[in-house]
């Protein structure tokens, strides 16, 4: 149940995640803040993998299937913060909305999933089957899916819920996409090398 005290905890976490700039390849401060949240909320286990993904686990009292709640923690850059009504890394709450780079894409969703899993564990006294995992995934904005595969490989979930904005509509699939990237562009090439050399194949 989302009582007022819990709502304020959720707002605080979301605001603090926004306040940590986390362009692709620079997500470590957000991962550390999420790690702190996992510790404070009593998650049973948590780890940061070779890519920099942060994953937390809550164990049910009985064996069962695993569900993974997934959201990326990197954002696209802010080219010109003078065009923002509120500072892009303020995490400012105004008129019931939290403002900042990544608020909807997707630090709001990541915060909500973390807190919802923790509150569910508390309210049920962990009296459920299986395991709940929460993943804060890196590099989504520049190489979607590559770092996330490392999470899936370790967790091997039976179900996955992705917290991307969907106008509160439940989406059960994705049509897919293709991208053409010029790897001779220095920034892209640097990110590609960084990403593919951090984890063993």
LINRA-V183984 format. One record per helix or strand of 2 or more residues. SS is the DSSP state (@ for helix, = for strand). FROM is the first residue (numbers start at 1). LEN is the number of residues. Records with the same first field share a line. If there is no record, write none. Layout:
BEGIN
SS = FROM-LEN, FROM-LEN
END
This chain:
BEGIN
@ = 4-16, 28-14, 81-3, 103-22, 140-4, 146-10, 186-13
= = 45-4, 54-6, 62-11, 92-3, 97-3, 129-9, 159-4
END
